[in-house]
């Protein structure tokens, strides 16, 4: 492998500051870069893109939030032939949420390229529409391994014209048991293709996958590159029965604007949410047993600040892309130190500081030593008094979310919703937060104190000259 890691002698700071127009990108892709709001390259983009654009295979280690989607996205889009109606690029993702985010970002980057079709194909969604969408082959497919293997077995997805194969968050895909589907998918692809593997960690299983799927790859790592974010890490030993009261006490002590609480078991997420709601926190659960619409709504509410505590399982949270998470709390420590590192990487993103707090039952103390060895840092232990009753000053989420039963299929745009709220509804623009428009539904965040008035006025009035059903969720 060719080593292009920071220790190989390159100037990381200089690479991070490089502009995209220094690359041999097409004018259409440079338009996409500008539309996406990118100014200069992140370290992973600066180190990976020259090799990717040159057609080399790549194995890259990069933390969450480092800009890796653009690193592989610009490369695969550069190599597309829009006139050839066949699937030319395939991106494998561990979860539906991550696949949706990758698909959205690729569409932004490709907006100036005429007639490019990008399809997101994931499990947990109806199979029929996906089969219908493949009747005209997409240029780019983004999906989860299980569903992609199913579509290949039905001969609905053809990969004989594939040019680029991407493994996104490869470590988590293997953790989730996708090794067999991944190998089956790789076997259906042409031998002469470009393969790009991105992973936050590099256990031996990833090395084996790389040896089997990649040809003489360039190896890039940006771990520790640039100004590393400061994440304060503290551990609290506590009896299992007192974990929830201690969790409430820590949320009151640190008062993060947004916080992800990680549980090892799906059932624990609902129980913890129930307890936190009793204490007065605005908390929601996210786990793999939820229907897709419910998962989407939870993610929308957390991202738009209508919920300030998200209690999640590891699998459900993979692909969670929310800026400025103030704190991560481990309700229970994971058995794998690499999972711990990935969890706490949800805070302290984009150079910001963050806090990681871990509740440790006596039987979990040995895991703390494993984590300390993995990081090369001694653990910092603290004490805190668990809550003795109901919390009276739990911070409420600043926003509330309204759901409108109309979306892109109704030609609804964010500007139409904003206009209705600032026009007939009479709200000021600064009382309105994020607006998300999906095919059949739209969501808008409104300042919590004005949500009731906004809901009443939207129900009485019209959006874009039409009446739609509106509800607060």
Residue pairs with C-beta under 8 A, 6 or more apart in sequence:
1 59
1 216
1 217
1 218
1 219
2 51
2 56
2 216
2 217
2 218
2 219
3 219
4 10
4 47
4 51
4 218
4 219
4 220
5 219
5 220
5 221
6 12
6 43
6 221
6 222
6 224
6 225
10 47
12 43
12 222
12 225
12 226
13 226
15 41
15 43
15 46
15 47
16 40
16 41
16 42
16 43
16 46
16 225
16 226
17 40
17 41
18 40
18 41
18 46
19 39
19 40
19 41
20 30
20 33
20 38
20 40
20 41
21 30
23 49
23 50
23 53
23 74
24 53
25 33
25 53
25 74
25 78
26 78
26 113
27 112
28 112
28 113
29 74
29 77
29 78
29 109
29 110
29 112
29 113
31 111
31 112
32 77
32 108
32 109
32 110
32 111
32 112
32 113
33 70
33 74
33 109
35 108
35 109
35 111
35 112
36 70
36 105
36 108
36 109
38 70
41 49
41 67
42 66
42 67
42 71
42 222
43 66
43 222
43 225
43 226
44 60
44 62
44 66
44 67
44 68
44 71
44 220
44 222
45 67
45 68
45 70
45 71
45 74
47 60
47 220
47 222
48 58
48 60
48 68
48 71
48 72
48 75
48 196
48 218
48 220
49 71
49 74
49 75
51 58
51 218
51 220
52 58
52 71
52 72
52 74
52 75
52 194
52 196
53 74
53 75
53 78
55 79
55 194
56 194
56 216
56 217
56 218
57 194
57 195
57 196
57 214
57 215
57 216
57 217
57 218
58 72
58 195
58 196
58 197
58 214
58 217
58 218
58 219
58 220
59 197
59 199
59 210
59 214
59 217
59 218
59 219
59 220
60 68
60 71
60 196
60 197
60 198
60 199
60 219
60 220
60 221
60 222
61 198
61 199
61 200
61 201
61 202
61 220
61 221
61 222
61 223
62 68
62 71
62 198
62 200
62 220
62 221
62 222
62 223
63 200
63 222
63 223
63 345
64 200
64 342
64 345
64 346
64 349
65 321
65 345
65 349
65 350
66 222
68 168
68 198
69 101
69 102
69 105
69 106
69 168
70 105
70 109
71 198
72 91
72 164
72 166
72 168
72 196
72 198
73 102
73 105
73 106
73 109
74 109
75 164
75 194
75 196
76 88
76 89
76 91
76 140
76 163
76 164
76 166
76 196
77 89
77 106
77 109
77 110
77 113
77 116
77 140
79 88
79 89
79 163
79 164
79 194
80 88
80 89
80 113
80 116
80 139
80 140
80 163
81 88
82 113
82 114
82 115
82 116
82 139
84 139
84 161
85 136
85 137
85 139
86 137
86 139
86 158
86 160
86 161
87 137
87 138
87 139
87 140
87 141
87 157
87 158
87 159
87 161
87 162
88 139
88 140
88 161
88 162
88 163
88 164
89 139
89 140
89 141
89 162
89 163
89 164
89 165
89 166
90 140
90 141
90 142
90 143
90 148
90 159
90 162
90 164
90 165
90 166
90 185
90 189
91 99
91 102
91 106
91 140
91 141
91 142
91 143
91 166
91 168
92 143
92 144
92 145
92 148
92 165
92 166
92 167
92 168
92 170
92 173
92 182
92 185
93 99
93 102
93 142
93 143
93 144
93 168
93 169
93 173
93 319
94 144
94 168
94 169
94 172
94 173
94 176
94 178
94 315
94 318
94 319
95 122
95 144
95 172
95 315
95 316
95 318
95 319
96 122
96 123
96 124
96 125
96 144
96 292
96 295
96 319
97 295
97 299
97 316
97 318
97 319
97 320
97 321
98 168
98 169
98 318
98 319
98 321
99 120
99 121
99 122
99 142
99 143
99 144
99 319
100 120
100 122
101 319
101 321
102 120
102 142
102 168
103 118
103 119
103 120
103 142
106 118
106 140
106 142
107 118
110 116
110 118
110 140
116 139
116 140
117 136
117 137
117 138
117 139
117 140
118 138
118 139
118 140
118 141
118 142
119 130
119 133
119 134
119 138
119 140
119 141
119 142
119 143
120 141
120 142
120 143
121 130
121 133
121 134
121 141
121 142
121 143
121 144
121 147
121 148
121 151
121 157
122 143
122 144
122 147
123 144
123 146
123 147
123 150
124 292
125 147
125 292
127 150
130 147
130 151
130 156
131 151
131 154
131 156
134 151
134 156
134 157
137 158
141 148
141 157
144 178
145 173
145 178
145 181
145 182
145 185
146 178
146 181
148 157
148 181
148 185
149 181
149 184
149 185
151 157
152 159
152 184
152 185
152 188
159 185
159 188
159 189
159 190
160 190
161 190
162 189
162 190
162 193
163 193
163 194
164 193
164 194
164 195
164 196
165 186
165 189
165 193
165 194
165 195
165 196
165 213
166 195
166 196
166 197
166 198
167 173
167 182
167 195
167 196
167 197
167 198
167 199
167 209
167 213
168 198
169 198
169 199
169 200
169 318
169 319
170 197
170 198
170 199
170 206
170 209
171 199
171 200
171 201
171 202
171 203
171 205
171 206
171 338
172 200
172 318
172 342
173 179
173 182
174 182
174 203
174 205
174 206
174 209
175 336
175 339
176 315
179 205
179 209
182 209
183 212
186 212
186 213
195 213
195 214
195 215
195 217
197 206
197 209
197 210
197 213
197 214
197 217
199 206
200 338
200 341
200 342
200 345
201 338
201 341
201 342
203 338
210 217
226 351
227 351
229 348
229 349
229 350
229 351
229 352
229 353
229 354
230 348
230 353
230 354
231 344
231 347
231 348
231 353
231 354
231 355
231 356
232 353
232 354
232 355
232 356
233 344
233 356
233 357
233 358
233 377
233 379
233 380
234 355
234 356
234 357
234 358
234 380
234 381
234 382
235 357
235 358
235 360
235 368
235 379
235 380
235 381
235 382
236 246
236 250
236 357
236 358
236 359
236 360
236 381
236 382
236 383
236 384
237 360
237 361
237 362
237 365
237 381
238 246
238 359
238 360
238 361
238 386
239 361
239 362
240 361
242 386
243 331
243 332
243 359
243 361
244 272
244 275
244 276
245 386
245 387
245 388
246 359
246 384
246 386
246 387
247 261
247 272
247 275
247 276
247 329
247 331
247 359
248 275
248 276
248 279
248 281
248 386
248 387
248 391
248 394
249 384
249 385
249 386
249 387
250 329
250 357
250 384
251 259
251 276
251 281
251 309
251 329
251 394
252 387
252 391
252 393
252 394
253 384
254 326
254 327
254 355
254 357
255 395
256 308
256 325
256 326
256 327
256 355
257 305
257 308
257 324
257 326
257 398
258 302
258 305
258 308
258 309
258 310
258 322
258 324
258 325
258 326
258 327
259 308
259 309
259 310
259 325
259 326
259 327
259 328
259 329
260 310
260 311
260 312
260 317
260 320
260 325
260 327
260 328
260 329
260 343
260 346
260 347
261 272
261 283
261 309
261 310
261 311
261 312
261 328
261 329
261 330
261 331
262 312
262 313
262 314
262 317
262 328
262 329
262 330
262 331
262 332
262 334
262 343
263 269
263 272
263 311
263 312
263 313
263 331
263 332
264 313
264 314
264 331
264 332
264 334
265 313
265 332
266 287
266 288
266 289
266 313
268 331
268 332
269 285
269 286
269 287
269 311
269 312
269 313
270 285
270 287
272 283
272 285
272 311
272 331
273 283
273 284
273 285
273 311
276 283
276 309
276 311
277 283
278 390
279 387
279 390
279 391
279 394
280 390
280 391
280 392
280 394
280 396
281 308
281 309
281 391
281 394
281 395
282 306
282 307
282 308
282 309
282 396
282 397
283 307
283 308
283 309
283 310
283 311
284 298
284 301
284 302
284 307
284 309
284 310
284 311
285 298
285 311
285 312
286 295
286 298
286 299
286 302
286 310
286 311
286 312
286 313
286 316
286 317
286 320
287 312
287 313
287 315
287 316
288 313
288 315
288 316
290 298
290 316
295 316
296 438
297 401
297 403
297 443
297 473
298 307
298 310
299 320
300 306
300 401
300 434
300 436
300 443
301 307
301 401
301 443
301 473
302 310
302 322
303 322
303 434
304 399
304 401
304 433
304 434
304 436
304 443
304 445
305 397
305 398
305 399
305 433
305 445
306 397
306 399
306 400
306 401
306 445
306 448
307 397
308 395
308 396
308 397
308 398
310 317
310 320
311 331
312 320
314 334
314 339
314 343
317 343
317 346
320 346
322 346
323 349
323 350
324 349
324 350
324 352
325 346
325 347
325 349
325 354
326 347
326 354
326 355
327 347
327 354
327 355
327 356
327 357
328 343
328 344
328 346
328 347
328 354
328 355
328 356
328 357
329 356
329 357
329 358
329 359
330 340
330 343
330 356
330 357
330 358
330 359
331 359
332 359
332 361
332 364
333 340
333 358
333 360
333 364
333 367
333 368
333 371
334 340
334 343
334 367
335 367
337 367
337 370
337 371
337 373
337 374
337 375
338 374
340 358
340 371
340 374
341 371
341 374
341 375
343 356
344 354
344 356
347 354
347 355
347 356
348 354
358 368
360 367
360 368
368 379
369 379
371 379
372 378
372 379
396 448
397 448
398 447
398 448
399 433
399 445
399 446
399 447
399 448
399 451
400 445
400 446
400 447
400 448
400 451
400 472
401 443
401 444
401 445
401 446
401 472
401 473
402 443
402 444
402 446
402 451
402 454
402 455
402 458
402 470
402 471
402 472
402 473
403 441
403 442
403 443
403 470
403 471
403 472
403 473
404 412
404 417
404 441
404 442
404 443
404 444
404 458
404 463
404 468
404 469
404 470
405 440
405 441
405 468
405 469
405 470
405 471
406 412
406 440
406 441
406 442
406 463
406 466
406 468
407 437
407 438
407 439
407 440
407 441
407 442
408 437
408 438
408 439
408 440
409 439
409 440
410 440
410 466
410 468
411 464
412 437
412 442
412 463
412 464
413 437
414 435
414 437
416 463
416 464
417 435
417 437
417 442
417 444
417 463
418 429
418 432
418 435
420 458
420 461
420 462
420 463
420 464
421 427
421 432
421 444
421 446
421 454
421 458
422 428
422 429
422 432
424 457
424 461
424 462
425 453
425 454
425 457
425 458
425 461
426 453
426 457
427 446
427 450
427 453
427 454
431 446
431 447
431 450
431 454
432 444
432 445
432 446
432 447
433 444
433 445
433 446
433 447
434 443
434 444
434 445
435 442
435 443
435 444
435 445
436 442
436 443
436 444
443 473
446 454
451 472
452 472
455 470
455 471
455 472
458 470
459 470
461 467
